[in-house]
Every structure is written in C-alpha cells, then in structure tokens.
Amino acid sequence: MENSNLANLKENWEHVYGRVFKACEAAGRSPSEVEIMAVSKTHPLSTVAAAAKIGWGVFGENRVQEAQDKIEKAEFDARWELIGHLQSNKASAAVRLFDRIQSVDSLKLARRLDRLATEAGKPQRILLQVNTGRDEGKFGVLPENVTEMVDFLGTASSLLWEGFMTIAPLEGGRSRARQAFADLRALADTIRTETNLSLPTLSMGMSGDLEEAINEGSTQVRIGSALFGTRKS
Ligand SMILES: *Cc1c(COP(=O)(O)O)cnc(C)c1O
C-alpha cells in the first residue's frame, strides 16, 4: 500500500467520522453510540490490512468466498461481519468465518445457522435483516413475516440475536431511506417490548444516507465508498 493511499484512508475516515459526529450532535446522541463498519467488499486484503493498521477494527463483506480469501490470510486482528445474502451451501463456512452474520433473512436460514453453530460449538452472533423499505430488489424479511422469525430466534440454542439490519431502497432518495430506517426502529421497539430482549443493534445507514440513519437511531453504519473510494465492481 502506497503512502498516498494510506493518507487517503486516514482522510476518508476523518471525513466520515466528522459526518457521524455532526449527525449525532443534531440528533442529541453521543458518537460513542454509533459504530463505523468499513465495508471492504471488492477491496484487496492489502488495503484492508492498511486500514487495520491505522485502527479500523470492523469490516463488512458481502460474499463468503471473497471474505474467506481475506480472513484466512489476514495477519491482523479485526472483526468480520457478513452483510450480503447468504446461500445455504455457504452457511457452514459463514459460521466458521464471521464474528457476526447480519443478513439472516429467512426462517430456513436461521434454523440452518442454529444447527451449524451448535455442531461447531460456536454461539453465532446474528442480526435479523428486515426489508422495511419493501424494495423488491433487496433481501430481507418483510415486516409482516417477522413474527415467526422472532418466535424462533428467541428460543434458538446457538444463535446470539443482537438486533436488526436493513438496507434502504435504491430508489426514492433520502426521504424514502429515512422512512425505512424509522420503520426498522419502530419495529425493533415493538419487538423489544414484546420479547423483553435487549436487541441493542440497529445496523442501518451507508455512505449516502448515514445522517438519516443516525437520526433514526442507528447504532452501526456500514460505510464502503466514503471510506475506501468508489468500487469498480
Ligand atoms: C456495499 C454495502 C454497503 C456500503 O455501501 P456504500 O454505499 O459503498 O457505503 C453497506 N451495506 C451493504 C449491505 C452493502 O452491500
């Protein structure tokens, strides 16, 4: 990694942190309540290693195979989280590789992960991905189907259910994104009350809409392009 690139990473972090700070201030929240995940998908391990060296600690990947190539070679400590749709034939590898799987989007997948985590003797941290924006191009449980998931996740023996994740709809701009975030927050509040579980994590907000997400209660923003630069693929 060239020095100029390293300088870019530092500068990008400062800029993103500044946005998070301002958004928290505007929302009357503390910046310590919002974690910045660096979405490293499509970026080579050398870049992730450089980022880890300057203190970035949480990386998001959307493909198991690509993540595996990085995680198995990484010589630095970091937390890796899966944020992309998980096919059932990759579930076993995902349990082995990821600290947290954010993209739990069906009852079938949840059951499989619970079984695999039990077999592996590894309690698996997860989030429930909800498609509150009802974007047909997106994965995620629809709000009306969340109840059966909640019933299962509340009793699964090897899943540590920590909260919720959503991706704002592609179309509709920031106001539609804000609505999707507000809906996720409301849903989370309802489920917390119903289940008495703390479910503290709300993973929502990306490079283009982190302000809206933080205003609606996000506890983790997933930032790709604003940290690493534009992706080629
Ligand atoms: C790629 C991706 C991101 C990051 O998107 P940017 O717009 O580059 O910040 C966040 N969340 C998910 C689920 C993604 O796939």
Boltz pocket constraint, residues with backbone or C-beta under 6 A from the ligand:
constraints:
  - pocket:
      binder: B
      contacts: [[A, 39], [A, 41], [A, 62], [A, 83], [A, 84], [A, 167], [A, 205], [A, 206], [A, 207], [A, 208], [A, 222], [A, 223], [A, 224], [A, 225], [A, 226]]
      max_distance: 6.0
